[in-house]
Amino acid sequence: MAEGQLLAGFDAGQTHTNCKLAWLKPNGELSPIAQGQGPGVRHLAAPGGEACFRDALQQSLSDARQVAGLPDDQPLAAAGVGASGIERGNTIQSQGEALAAAALKLPLASVQVSGDEHTALLGALGDEPGVLVISGTGCIALGQTGCGRWHRTGGWGWLLDGAGSAMDLGRDGLAVSVQMADGRLRETALKNQLWQALGVRTPQELKAAVVAEGFGAAGFARLAPVVDASARSGDPHARVIVERSAQALAQMVSSIAATLELPTPRVCCSGGAITHLLTLRQAFAADLAQRCSGASLAASKGDACDGALRLAVQAALRC
């Protein structure tokens, strides 16, 4: 038996899509009931982008309904979507909302679509002021005030703006390794550790590996744990690389805090790099304390699906 209006919140990334279902009760309370998973998305302008977007929403929703024990035809009242590649305020966002409405069989007014970084911010902070740092394969930071102002730094694509990301750690590590190989830098264990991880033995083999189809940002990012572990063991080149990325992340936060006039921002972190790379996280915390002395690291309230559900609530209330 229904316990209110059924809402869906989607976190649609490039590798997979999560869908969280919740009942919106008459008193306005959200009661999550199940979560499902589906395939990832690609940019809507990319070949097959629209079909990937539709399939990601439909399959993750079907999986969530099955987990919840709901029939496939159980109607939604509203949905919120945070998707990779969506920028707020442009035609891609409008295109995404139209596609989501059709895929989920909802009126356009019952759907809100935004970038996955926006839903991550809403999930982490709710309505409270603060900053969210997302450092995974790429990185971006977003902040908001208590009265609706927001600002972003970073997130402009790995070819232009990767400082602070796992991609950057891996790429910089390999850049240092070829400098060690040709005598420009003193050789340390970092070079062999990275080359063994890639299965290469010479700079020529390394050069071929990084330009191979499918390597890209993810290929560099897979090497970040090697660099982080090497820094933790005291390798001087690795420590410089990690410190540079940590400084970049701290600068992103301090810039947002200054722009939004947040003297004591609450800072939440998400993403595989900042979550799992201990040396990077410790260096970031130390640099942040120097650049923005009033900042404090805090646990997130929720995840990107929770942020997407907040968008779904907004959509349900305006209908």
Backbone as numpy.savetxt, mean C-alpha at the origin, in Angstrom:
# Nx Ny Nz CAx CAy CAz Cx Cy Cz
-30.93 -14.55 8.40 -31.78 -13.35 8.40 -30.90 -12.11 8.40
-31.26 -11.13 7.57 -30.48 -9.90 7.48 -30.49 -9.14 8.79
-29.38 -8.54 9.12 -29.23 -7.77 10.35 -29.05 -6.29 10.06
-29.51 -5.83 8.92 -29.34 -4.46 8.50 -29.03 -4.43 7.02
-28.30 -3.42 6.59 -27.89 -3.32 5.19 -26.53 -3.99 5.01
-26.40 -4.80 3.97 -25.14 -5.49 3.70 -24.22 -4.58 2.89
-23.04 -4.30 3.45 -22.05 -3.46 2.78 -20.80 -4.28 2.47
-20.08 -3.85 1.44 -18.82 -4.50 1.06 -17.72 -3.46 0.94
-16.57 -3.79 1.50 -15.38 -2.95 1.36 -14.28 -3.73 0.68
-13.73 -3.18 -0.40 -12.73 -3.88 -1.21 -11.37 -3.20 -1.12
-10.33 -4.00 -0.93 -8.95 -3.54 -1.05 -8.35 -4.26 -2.25
-8.29 -3.56 -3.39 -7.90 -4.17 -4.65 -6.47 -3.80 -5.00
-5.53 -4.70 -4.74 -4.13 -4.48 -5.06 -3.72 -5.19 -6.33
-2.45 -5.09 -6.66 -1.98 -5.68 -7.90 -1.80 -7.19 -7.81
-1.66 -7.74 -6.61 -1.49 -9.18 -6.48 -2.79 -9.89 -6.11
-3.61 -9.28 -5.28 -4.88 -9.89 -4.92 -5.84 -8.81 -4.42
-7.10 -9.20 -4.29 -8.15 -8.29 -3.82 -8.84 -8.91 -2.61
-8.96 -8.14 -1.54 -9.71 -8.58 -0.36 -11.06 -7.88 -0.33
-12.07 -8.62 0.07 -13.41 -8.06 0.23 -13.89 -8.37 1.64
-14.28 -7.35 2.38 -14.82 -7.53 3.73 -16.29 -7.15 3.72
-17.13 -8.04 4.21 -18.57 -7.79 4.31 -18.93 -7.40 5.73
-19.90 -6.52 5.85 -20.36 -6.08 7.17 -21.82 -5.67 7.09
-22.52 -5.85 8.20 -23.89 -5.34 8.31 -23.83 -3.92 8.85
-24.54 -3.02 8.21 -24.73 -1.67 8.74 -26.07 -1.68 9.49
-25.99 -1.64 10.81 -27.19 -1.74 11.64 -27.95 -0.41 11.64
-29.22 -0.44 12.01 -30.03 0.79 12.03 -29.45 1.89 12.92
-28.68 1.51 13.95 -28.09 2.52 14.83 -26.78 3.08 14.28
-26.40 2.66 13.05 -25.18 3.16 12.42 -23.94 2.35 12.73
-24.06 1.32 13.54 -22.91 0.50 13.90 -22.60 -0.50 12.78
-21.30 -0.70 12.52 -20.86 -1.68 11.53 -20.50 -2.98 12.23
-20.98 -4.09 11.70 -20.69 -5.40 12.26 -20.09 -6.29 11.17
-18.74 -6.37 11.08 -18.10 -7.21 10.06 -18.48 -8.67 10.24
-18.65 -9.37 9.11 -19.09 -10.76 9.21 -18.17 -11.74 8.48
-17.47 -11.32 7.44 -16.63 -12.26 6.70 -15.71 -11.51 5.75
-14.66 -12.22 5.32 -13.73 -11.65 4.35 -13.40 -12.69 3.29
-13.33 -12.26 2.05 -12.99 -13.15 0.95 -11.87 -12.57 0.12
-11.37 -13.37 -0.81 -10.24 -12.94 -1.62 -10.47 -13.29 -3.08
-9.90 -12.44 -3.95 -9.98 -12.65 -5.39 -8.69 -12.21 -6.05
-8.65 -12.22 -7.37 -7.43 -11.84 -8.09 -7.15 -10.34 -7.99
-5.95 -9.96 -8.39 -5.54 -8.56 -8.34 -6.07 -7.77 -9.52
-5.79 -6.47 -9.49 -6.21 -5.56 -10.55 -4.99 -4.99 -11.25
-5.21 -4.35 -12.36 -4.18 -3.56 -13.03 -4.79 -2.20 -13.37
-3.96 -1.28 -13.78 -4.46 0.05 -14.11 -5.58 -0.06 -15.14
-6.64 0.72 -14.94 -7.80 0.61 -15.83 -7.46 0.93 -17.28
-6.41 1.74 -17.50 -6.03 2.08 -18.86 -5.15 1.02 -19.51
-4.69 0.05 -18.73 -3.83 -1.01 -19.26 -4.68 -2.02 -20.04
-4.07 -2.76 -20.97 -4.82 -3.79 -21.69 -5.47 -4.78 -20.71
-6.75 -4.99 -20.85 -7.47 -5.89 -19.96 -7.76 -5.33 -18.59
-7.48 -4.05 -18.37 -7.64 -3.46 -17.05 -9.08 -3.48 -16.55
-10.03 -3.17 -17.41 -11.43 -3.15 -16.99 -11.91 -4.54 -16.62
-11.53 -5.54 -17.40 -11.94 -6.92 -17.12 -11.33 -7.41 -15.80
-10.08 -7.08 -15.56 -9.43 -7.47 -14.30 -10.13 -6.84 -13.11
-10.50 -5.58 -13.25 -11.18 -4.85 -12.17 -12.52 -5.51 -11.86
-13.28 -5.81 -12.88 -14.59 -6.45 -12.70 -14.44 -7.82 -12.04
-13.51 -8.64 -12.57 -13.33 -9.99 -12.03 -12.86 -9.96 -10.58
-11.98 -9.01 -10.26 -11.46 -8.91 -8.90 -12.58 -8.64 -7.90
-13.47 -7.72 -8.25 -14.58 -7.39 -7.36 -15.56 -8.55 -7.25
-15.93 -9.12 -8.37 -16.95 -10.16 -8.36 -16.45 -11.43 -7.67
-15.22 -11.83 -7.94 -14.72 -13.07 -7.34 -14.46 -12.93 -5.85
-13.92 -11.79 -5.42 -13.68 -11.60 -3.98 -15.00 -11.47 -3.23
-16.00 -10.84 -3.83 -17.32 -10.74 -3.21 -17.96 -12.11 -3.09
-17.87 -12.91 -4.16 -18.44 -14.26 -4.12 -17.78 -15.10 -3.04
-16.48 -14.97 -2.90 -15.76 -15.72 -1.88 -16.19 -15.27 -0.48
-16.33 -13.96 -0.28 -16.76 -13.44 1.02 -18.18 -13.90 1.36
-19.06 -13.89 0.38 -20.43 -14.37 0.62 -20.42 -15.83 1.03
-19.57 -16.62 0.37 -19.49 -18.05 0.70 -18.98 -18.25 2.12
-17.96 -17.50 2.50 -17.42 -17.60 3.86 -18.48 -17.21 4.88
-19.28 -16.20 4.55 -20.32 -15.72 5.46 -21.56 -16.60 5.48
-21.64 -17.55 4.56 -22.82 -18.39 4.46 -24.00 -17.69 3.85
-23.74 -16.68 3.02 -24.80 -15.93 2.36 -24.97 -16.43 0.93
-26.18 -16.39 0.40 -26.38 -16.81 -0.99 -25.71 -15.83 -1.96
-25.37 -16.32 -3.14 -24.71 -15.48 -4.15 -25.57 -14.31 -4.58
-26.89 -14.45 -4.43 -27.77 -13.35 -4.85 -28.15 -12.43 -3.68
-27.48 -12.58 -2.53 -27.75 -11.67 -1.41 -27.34 -10.26 -1.84
-28.27 -9.32 -1.91 -27.95 -8.00 -2.48 -27.12 -7.15 -1.53
-26.28 -6.34 -2.13 -25.54 -5.32 -1.39 -26.36 -4.03 -1.34
-26.19 -3.28 -0.27 -26.79 -1.95 -0.20 -25.84 -0.89 -0.71
-24.54 -1.09 -0.51 -23.54 -0.12 -0.96 -22.16 -0.78 -0.89
-21.19 -0.16 -1.57 -19.83 -0.70 -1.59 -18.82 0.43 -1.66
-17.69 0.19 -1.03 -16.54 1.09 -1.14 -15.36 0.31 -1.68
-14.60 0.92 -2.57 -13.48 0.24 -3.21 -12.24 1.12 -3.13
-11.16 0.55 -2.63 -9.85 1.18 -2.74 -9.03 0.35 -3.69
-8.60 0.94 -4.80 -7.94 0.16 -5.84 -6.62 0.78 -6.26
-5.65 -0.06 -6.52 -4.37 0.39 -7.03 -4.55 1.08 -8.37
-3.89 2.22 -8.54 -3.94 2.93 -9.82 -5.05 3.95 -9.94
-5.93 4.04 -8.94 -7.01 5.02 -8.97 -6.53 6.31 -8.30
-6.69 7.42 -8.98 -6.36 8.73 -8.41 -7.66 9.49 -8.16
-7.77 10.05 -6.99 -9.00 10.80 -6.66 -9.13 12.06 -7.51
-10.35 12.31 -7.95 -10.64 13.55 -8.63 -10.36 13.56 -10.11
-10.10 12.40 -10.72 -9.87 12.40 -12.17 -10.82 11.43 -12.87
-10.69 11.32 -14.17 -11.61 10.50 -14.95 -11.48 9.02 -14.63
-10.29 8.57 -14.19 -10.10 7.17 -13.84 -10.98 6.81 -12.64
-11.11 7.73 -11.70 -11.98 7.46 -10.55 -13.43 7.31 -11.00
-13.89 8.18 -11.87 -15.26 8.09 -12.37 -15.47 6.80 -13.15
-14.46 6.42 -13.94 -14.53 5.17 -14.70 -14.62 3.99 -13.73
-13.83 4.02 -12.67 -13.85 2.93 -11.69 -15.19 2.82 -11.00
-15.81 3.93 -10.68 -17.11 3.88 -10.01 -18.19 3.31 -10.94
-18.14 3.68 -12.20 -19.11 3.14 -13.14 -18.92 1.63 -13.32
-17.67 1.19 -13.42 -17.38 -0.23 -13.57 -17.79 -1.01 -12.33
-17.49 -0.45 -11.15 -17.84 -1.13 -9.90 -19.34 -1.25 -9.74
-20.07 -0.20 -10.08 -21.52 -0.24 -9.97 -22.10 -1.34 -10.85
-21.58 -1.44 -12.07 -22.09 -2.48 -12.99 -21.71 -3.87 -12.50
-20.47 -4.04 -12.04 -20.00 -5.35 -11.60 -20.75 -5.84 -10.37
-21.11 -4.92 -9.49 -21.74 -5.29 -8.22 -23.26 -5.14 -8.25
-23.79 -4.74 -9.41 -25.23 -4.57 -9.61 -25.81 -3.57 -8.62
-25.16 -2.42 -8.56 -25.57 -1.35 -7.65 -25.80 -0.07 -8.43
-26.68 0.81 -7.93 -26.78 2.15 -8.53 -25.45 2.89 -8.35
-25.14 3.79 -9.25 -23.88 4.53 -9.19 -23.73 5.27 -7.86
-24.83 5.81 -7.34 -24.77 6.57 -6.09 -24.43 5.70 -4.89
-24.55 4.38 -5.03 -24.29 3.46 -3.91 -22.85 2.95 -3.89
-22.00 3.51 -4.75 -20.61 3.04 -4.85 -19.67 4.23 -4.71
-18.59 4.03 -3.94 -17.50 4.99 -3.89 -16.21 4.25 -4.18
-15.42 4.79 -5.10 -14.14 4.19 -5.49 -13.04 5.22 -5.31
-11.94 4.79 -4.71 -10.80 5.68 -4.51 -9.52 4.88 -4.63
-8.38 5.55 -4.47 -7.11 4.85 -4.45 -6.97 4.01 -3.20
-6.21 2.89 -3.30 -6.05 2.03 -2.13 -5.27 2.72 -1.02
-4.47 3.74 -1.36 -3.78 4.47 -0.31 -4.76 5.30 0.53
-5.83 5.79 -0.11 -6.85 6.57 0.60 -7.63 5.69 1.57
-8.03 4.51 1.13 -8.76 3.61 2.03 -7.86 3.10 3.14
-6.57 2.93 2.85 -5.63 2.54 3.90 -5.53 3.63 4.97
-5.53 4.90 4.53 -5.49 6.03 5.47 -6.74 6.05 6.34
-7.91 5.90 5.73 -9.16 5.89 6.48 -9.21 4.72 7.46
-8.73 3.57 7.02 -8.73 2.41 7.90 -7.79 2.58 9.08
-6.63 3.17 8.83 -5.63 3.33 9.88 -6.01 4.38 10.91
-6.57 5.50 10.44 -6.78 6.65 11.32 -8.24 6.98 11.60
-9.16 6.46 10.79 -10.55 6.87 10.95 -10.69 8.35 10.66
-11.32 9.08 11.55 -11.48 10.52 11.39 -10.40 11.32 12.10
-9.49 10.64 12.76 -8.49 11.34 13.56 -7.36 11.89 12.69
-6.75 13.01 13.10 -5.61 13.54 12.36 -4.39 12.64 12.52
-3.54 12.64 11.51 -2.32 11.84 11.59 -1.77 11.55 10.21
-0.79 10.67 10.17 -0.07 10.34 8.94 0.04 8.83 8.82
-0.15 8.32 7.62 0.07 6.91 7.32 1.24 6.79 6.35
2.22 5.98 6.71 3.35 5.67 5.83 3.16 4.26 5.30
3.11 4.13 3.98 2.99 2.81 3.35 4.30 2.54 2.62
5.05 1.56 3.08 6.31 1.21 2.45 6.33 -0.29 2.18
6.12 -0.62 0.91 6.17 -2.00 0.46 7.10 -2.06 -0.73
6.62 -2.63 -1.84 7.40 -2.59 -3.08 7.67 -1.14 -3.45
6.65 -0.29 -3.37 6.79 1.16 -3.52 6.49 1.83 -2.20
6.39 3.14 -2.21 6.05 3.81 -0.95 5.29 5.10 -1.22
4.50 5.47 -0.24 3.72 6.70 -0.28 3.37 7.05 1.17
3.19 8.31 1.44 2.71 8.74 2.76 1.54 9.68 2.55
0.55 9.57 3.42 -0.63 10.43 3.37 -0.95 10.90 4.77
-1.47 12.12 4.85 -1.88 12.65 6.14 -3.21 13.34 6.04
-3.88 13.50 7.18 -5.16 14.18 7.21 -5.29 14.96 8.51
-6.09 15.99 8.44 -6.43 16.75 9.64 -7.78 16.28 10.15
-8.19 16.79 11.29 -9.49 16.42 11.82 -10.65 17.10 11.12
-10.34 18.06 10.21 -11.42 18.78 9.53 -11.44 18.50 8.03
-10.82 17.40 7.60 -10.97 16.96 6.23 -9.87 17.33 5.25
-8.89 18.15 5.66 -7.76 18.44 4.77 -6.84 17.22 4.72
-6.23 17.00 3.56 -5.30 15.89 3.44 -4.17 16.26 2.49
-3.08 15.53 2.59 -1.92 15.78 1.74 -1.16 14.48 1.56
-0.55 14.32 0.40 0.24 13.12 0.12 1.65 13.51 -0.29
2.57 12.61 -0.02 3.92 12.73 -0.56 4.32 11.35 -1.08
5.08 11.34 -2.17 5.53 10.07 -2.74 4.45 9.38 -3.54
4.76 8.13 -3.90 3.80 7.33 -4.66 3.72 7.68 -6.13
4.80 8.23 -6.69 4.77 8.66 -8.09 5.37 7.64 -9.05
5.44 6.40 -8.61 5.91 5.33 -9.49 7.38 5.01 -9.27
7.73 3.75 -9.44 9.07 3.30 -9.06 10.17 3.86 -9.95
9.85 4.26 -11.16 10.88 4.82 -12.04 11.24 6.25 -11.64
10.34 6.92 -10.92 10.56 8.32 -10.57 10.81 8.55 -9.09
10.22 7.71 -8.23 10.13 8.12 -6.82 10.04 6.91 -5.91
11.15 6.18 -5.77 11.09 4.96 -4.97 11.76 5.04 -3.63
12.35 6.19 -3.27 13.10 6.28 -2.01 12.23 5.91 -0.82
12.71 5.00 0.01 11.96 4.55 1.16 11.24 3.23 0.95
11.35 2.66 -0.24 10.62 1.44 -0.57 11.56 0.23 -0.59
10.96 -0.96 -0.61 11.74 -2.19 -0.76 12.43 -2.21 -2.12
11.75 -1.68 -3.15 12.38 -1.60 -4.46 13.67 -0.81 -4.40
13.64 0.31 -3.70 14.80 1.19 -3.62 15.95 0.50 -2.89
15.65 -0.20 -1.82 16.69 -0.92 -1.09 17.37 -1.95 -1.99
16.58 -2.73 -2.70 17.16 -3.74 -3.58 17.93 -3.13 -4.73
17.39 -2.11 -5.37 18.08 -1.48 -6.49 19.39 -0.85 -6.05
19.35 -0.12 -4.92 20.57 0.52 -4.44 21.61 -0.51 -4.02
21.15 -1.63 -3.48 22.09 -2.69 -3.14 22.80 -3.23 -4.35
22.06 -3.45 -5.43 22.68 -3.96 -6.66 23.59 -2.91 -7.29
23.20 -1.63 -7.20 24.06 -0.56 -7.73 25.40 -0.55 -7.01
25.37 -0.71 -5.70 26.60 -0.75 -4.92 27.41 -2.00 -5.28
26.72 -3.10 -5.55 27.44 -4.35 -5.83 28.27 -4.26 -7.11
27.77 -3.58 -8.14 28.58 -3.46 -9.36 29.74 -2.50 -9.15
29.55 -1.52 -8.26 30.66 -0.63 -7.93 31.74 -1.37 -7.15
31.34 -2.32 -6.33 32.31 -3.16 -5.65 33.01 -4.07 -6.64
32.25 -4.57 -7.60 32.81 -5.52 -8.57 33.87 -4.89 -9.45
33.72 -3.60 -9.81 34.72 -2.99 -10.70 35.74 -2.13 -9.95
35.72 -2.21 -8.61 36.78 -1.58 -7.85 36.51 -0.18 -7.36
35.34 0.37 -7.60 35.05 1.73 -7.13 34.77 1.77 -5.63
34.30 0.68 -5.07 34.04 0.59 -3.64 34.73 -0.65 -3.07
35.08 -0.57 -1.80 35.67 -1.73 -1.14 34.63 -2.84 -1.06
35.02 -4.05 -1.43 34.08 -5.16 -1.46 33.76 -5.65 -0.06
32.48 -5.90 0.18 32.01 -6.50 1.42 31.15 -7.71 1.09
30.66 -8.36 2.13 29.85 -9.57 1.92 28.54 -9.27 1.20
28.11 -8.00 1.20 26.84 -7.65 0.58 26.78 -8.07 -0.89
27.87 -7.88 -1.62 27.86 -8.20 -3.05 27.52 -9.67 -3.29
28.24 -10.57 -2.63 27.99 -11.99 -2.85 26.62 -12.41 -2.35
26.16 -11.80 -1.27 24.82 -12.13 -0.75 23.74 -11.80 -1.77
23.85 -10.62 -2.38 22.87 -10.22 -3.38 22.97 -11.07 -4.64
24.19 -11.31 -5.10 24.37 -12.07 -6.33 23.92 -13.52 -6.15
24.18 -14.09 -4.98 23.70 -15.45 -4.73 22.17 -15.50 -4.72
21.55 -14.47 -4.17 20.09 -14.42 -4.15 19.50 -14.39 -5.55
20.23 -13.76 -6.48 19.77 -13.67 -7.87 20.27 -14.82 -8.74
21.26 -15.55 -8.25 21.83 -16.64 -9.02 22.74 -16.17 -10.15
23.45 -15.06 -9.91 24.38 -14.54 -10.92 25.80 -14.57 -10.36
26.78 -14.54 -11.28 28.18 -14.61 -10.85 29.02 -13.45 -11.35
28.54 -12.73 -12.34 29.31 -11.63 -12.92 28.43 -10.40 -13.09
29.07 -9.21 -13.23 28.27 -8.01 -13.49 27.47 -8.11 -14.77
28.01 -8.80 -15.75 27.29 -8.96 -17.02 26.02 -9.78 -16.83
26.12 -10.85 -16.05 24.93 -11.66 -15.77 23.91 -10.85 -14.96
24.40 -10.04 -14.03 23.50 -9.19 -13.24 22.77 -8.20 -14.14
23.50 -7.57 -15.04 22.91 -6.59 -15.95 21.80 -7.23 -16.77
22.02 -8.45 -17.24 21.01 -9.15 -18.02 19.80 -9.51 -17.16
20.05 -9.87 -15.91 18.95 -10.30 -15.03 17.98 -9.16 -14.74
18.49 -7.96 -14.50 17.61 -6.87 -14.08 16.82 -6.26 -15.24
17.26 -6.51 -16.48 16.50 -5.99 -17.63 15.60 -7.06 -18.24
15.61 -8.26 -17.64 14.76 -9.33 -18.16 13.29 -8.98 -17.96
12.46 -9.44 -18.87 11.03 -9.17 -18.78 10.47 -9.72 -17.47
9.69 -8.92 -16.78 9.07 -9.35 -15.54 9.88 -9.08 -14.29
11.11 -8.56 -14.43 11.92 -8.28 -13.22 11.37 -7.04 -12.53
11.55 -5.89 -13.13 10.93 -4.65 -12.69 11.07 -4.34 -11.21
10.10 -3.58 -10.70 10.14 -3.14 -9.31 10.09 -4.32 -8.34
9.27 -5.32 -8.65 9.14 -6.47 -7.75 10.44 -7.25 -7.65
11.17 -7.33 -8.75 12.45 -8.04 -8.74 13.44 -7.37 -7.81
13.52 -6.05 -7.88 14.40 -5.32 -6.95 13.92 -5.48 -5.51
12.60 -5.38 -5.32 12.04 -5.42 -3.96 12.33 -6.74 -3.26
12.40 -7.83 -4.01 12.65 -9.13 -3.39 14.02 -9.20 -2.73
14.92 -8.28 -3.10 16.27 -8.27 -2.53 16.37 -7.40 -1.28
15.32 -6.67 -0.96 15.37 -5.77 0.20 15.70 -6.49 1.51
15.13 -7.69 1.77 15.49 -8.37 3.02 16.98 -8.69 3.13
17.63 -8.95 1.99 19.07 -9.22 1.99 19.83 -7.98 2.45
19.45 -6.83 1.90 20.11 -5.57 2.27 19.85 -5.25 3.73
18.62 -5.42 4.17 18.26 -5.10 5.55 19.03 -5.99 6.53
19.09 -7.29 6.23 19.82 -8.21 7.11 21.31 -7.89 7.13
21.85 -7.52 5.97 23.26 -7.17 5.90 23.56 -5.91 6.73
22.65 -4.94 6.69 22.81 -3.74 7.51 22.76 -4.09 8.99
21.88 -4.99 9.33 21.75 -5.40 10.73 23.03 -6.08 11.23
23.72 -6.77 10.33 24.97 -7.44 10.72 26.17 -6.51 10.68
25.96 -5.24 10.25 27.02 -4.25 10.32 27.71 -3.91 9.01
27.21 -4.44 7.90 27.84 -4.11 6.61 27.73 -2.60 6.36
28.86 -1.92 6.12 28.80 -0.45 6.01 28.02 0.05 4.81
28.12 -0.63 3.67 27.38 -0.19 2.48 25.88 -0.38 2.69
25.50 -1.51 3.26 24.08 -1.78 3.49 23.49 -0.79 4.50
24.28 -0.44 5.49 23.79 0.50 6.50 23.53 1.88 5.88
24.39 2.31 4.98 24.17 3.59 4.30 22.88 3.54 3.47
22.67 2.43 2.78 21.48 2.29 1.94 20.21 2.34 2.78
20.17 1.59 3.87 18.99 1.54 4.72 18.75 2.90 5.37
19.82 3.55 5.82 19.67 4.86 6.45 19.11 5.89 5.46
19.55 5.81 4.21 19.04 6.75 3.20 17.54 6.56 2.98
17.09 5.32 2.93 15.66 5.07 2.76 14.88 5.50 3.99
15.43 5.27 5.18 14.76 5.68 6.41 14.62 7.20 6.46
15.65 7.90 6.04 15.59 9.36 6.01 14.52 9.84 5.03
14.41 9.16 3.90 13.40 9.54 2.91 11.99 9.39 3.49
11.74 8.31 4.22 10.43 8.10 4.83 10.14 9.16 5.89
11.14 9.45 6.71 10.96 10.47 7.75 10.71 11.84 7.14
11.37 12.13 6.03 11.17 13.42 5.36 9.75 13.52 4.81
9.21 12.42 4.30 7.84 12.41 3.81 6.86 12.78 4.93
7.08 12.19 6.10 6.19 12.46 7.23 6.32 13.91 7.69
7.56 14.38 7.83 7.75 15.75 8.32 7.19 16.77 7.34
7.26 16.49 6.04 6.69 17.39 5.05 5.17 17.46 5.17
4.54 16.31 5.36 3.08 16.29 5.54 2.69 17.02 6.82
3.43 16.76 7.89 3.12 17.41 9.17 3.21 18.92 9.06
4.22 19.40 8.32 4.37 20.85 8.15 3.25 21.42 7.29
2.91 20.72 6.20 1.88 21.20 5.29 0.51 21.26 5.96
0.20 20.25 6.76 -1.11 20.18 7.40 -1.13 20.79 8.80
0.02 21.32 9.21 0.15 21.94 10.53 -0.25 20.96 11.64
0.45 19.81 11.64 0.25 18.78 12.65 1.51 18.72 13.51
1.55 19.45 14.61 2.78 19.50 15.41 3.10 18.19 16.12
2.09 17.40 16.44 2.31 16.13 17.13 1.54 15.01 16.42
1.93 14.69 15.19 1.14 13.73 14.43 1.27 12.31 14.94
0.16 11.61 14.92 0.16 10.17 15.14 0.55 9.53 13.81
1.57 8.67 13.82 2.09 8.09 12.59 1.87 6.58 12.61
1.12 6.09 11.63 0.89 4.65 11.48 1.70 4.16 10.27
2.07 2.90 10.31 2.88 2.32 9.24 2.22 1.06 8.70
2.31 0.87 7.40 1.85 -0.38 6.80 2.70 -0.68 5.58
2.59 -1.90 5.10 3.41 -2.33 3.96 4.51 -3.27 4.43
4.87 -4.21 3.56 5.82 -5.25 3.93 7.18 -4.74 4.34
7.69 -3.69 3.69 9.04 -3.22 4.00 9.12 -2.64 5.41
8.28 -1.67 5.71 8.35 -1.00 7.00 7.87 -1.92 8.13
7.06 -2.92 7.79 6.55 -3.85 8.80 7.55 -4.95 9.14
8.22 -5.50 8.11 9.04 -6.69 8.31 10.54 -6.44 8.31
11.00 -5.33 7.77 12.44 -5.06 7.72 12.82 -4.28 8.98
13.33 -5.00 9.96 13.55 -4.43 11.29 14.54 -3.27 11.29
15.63 -3.40 10.52 16.63 -2.34 10.50 16.06 -1.07 9.90
15.30 -1.20 8.83 14.67 -0.04 8.22 13.69 0.62 9.19
12.88 -0.18 9.87 11.89 0.39 10.79 12.57 1.12 11.95
13.62 0.53 12.50 14.32 1.18 13.61 14.98 2.48 13.17
15.59 2.46 11.97 16.23 3.67 11.47 15.20 4.75 11.17
14.05 4.35 10.65 12.97 5.31 10.39 12.50 5.96 11.68
12.30 5.16 12.73 11.83 5.71 14.00 12.84 6.71 14.56
14.13 6.39 14.43 15.17 7.29 14.94 15.21 8.59 14.15
15.13 8.48 12.82 15.17 9.68 11.98 13.92 10.52 12.18
12.78 9.87 12.35 11.53 10.60 12.56 11.59 11.41 13.85
12.18 10.83 14.90 12.30 11.54 16.17 13.14 12.80 16.04
14.12 12.78 15.14 14.96 13.95 14.93 14.27 15.00 14.08
13.58 14.58 13.05 12.95 15.52 12.11 11.64 16.08 12.63
10.90 15.26 13.35 9.55 15.65 13.79 9.40 15.17 15.23
9.94 15.94 16.15 10.06 15.49 17.53 8.71 15.22 18.20
7.64 15.83 17.71 6.33 15.62 18.32 5.60 14.41 17.79
6.17 13.74 16.77 5.49 12.59 16.17 5.58 11.37 17.07
4.58 10.51 16.98 4.58 9.27 17.74 4.08 8.13 16.86
4.81 7.01 16.87 4.38 5.84 16.12 3.24 5.16 16.86
2.21 4.76 16.14 1.02 4.18 16.76 0.48 3.06 15.89
-0.24 2.15 16.53 -0.88 1.06 15.79 -2.07 1.59 14.99
-2.29 0.99 13.84 -3.43 1.37 13.01 -4.73 0.87 13.63
-5.80 1.62 13.45 -7.12 1.19 13.93 -7.63 0.00 13.13
-7.36 0.03 11.83 -7.85 -1.03 10.97 -7.06 -1.06 9.68
-7.54 -1.83 8.71 -6.81 -1.97 7.45 -7.56 -1.26 6.31
-7.07 -1.48 5.10 -7.66 -0.81 3.94 -9.10 -1.26 3.67
-9.43 -2.51 3.99 -10.82 -2.95 3.83 -11.73 -2.19 4.80
-11.24 -1.94 6.00 -12.03 -1.16 6.95 -12.24 0.26 6.43
-11.19 0.82 5.80 -11.33 2.14 5.20 -12.34 2.13 4.06
-12.32 1.07 3.25 -13.28 0.95 2.15 -14.71 0.82 2.69
-14.87 0.14 3.81 -16.20 0.03 4.42 -16.70 1.40 4.89
-15.78 2.27 5.31 -16.19 3.63 5.69 -16.74 4.36 4.47
-16.12 4.15 3.30 -16.66 4.74 2.07 -18.04 4.16 1.76
-18.19 2.85 2.00 -19.48 2.21 1.74 -20.57 2.79 2.65
-20.23 3.06 3.90 -21.20 3.68 4.82 -21.64 5.03 4.29
-20.65 5.83 3.83 -20.98 7.14 3.26 -21.93 7.00 2.08
-21.66 6.01 1.23 -22.52 5.80 0.05 -23.91 5.36 0.47
-24.00 4.49 1.48 -25.31 4.01 1.94 -26.13 5.13 2.54
-25.49 6.03 3.27 -26.22 7.09 3.94 -26.70 8.18 2.98
-26.02 8.32 1.84 -26.46 9.36 0.91 -27.54 8.88 -0.04
-27.85 7.58 -0.01 -28.87 7.04 -0.92 -30.25 7.07 -0.27
